């Protein structure tokens, strides 16, 4: 996964009008840009990108739980537990 791939996915999602996917990809790309600014323009490695994706997954998961709009299914909980290391 690279930033270019994410941008291409965003373009495809926008053309297909898949708004939930657009929102997620925009948030992810913004988080990546913010990290790059924090590092004063330094290129981000794969480990950095993976950490950002995990953080975004964790934030969205907990936000979904806290709003109570829709309880995550057992499958979503399993995927979440596989994506986020214990203790994070």
ZIBEL-V112661 format. One record per helix or strand of 2 or more residues. SS is the DSSP state (H for helix, E for strand). FROM is the first residue (numbers start at 1). LEN is the number of residues. Records with the same first field share a line. If there is no record, write none. Layout:
SS=FROM-LEN, FROM-LEN
//
This chain:
H=3-13, 19-20, 46-22, 74-10
//
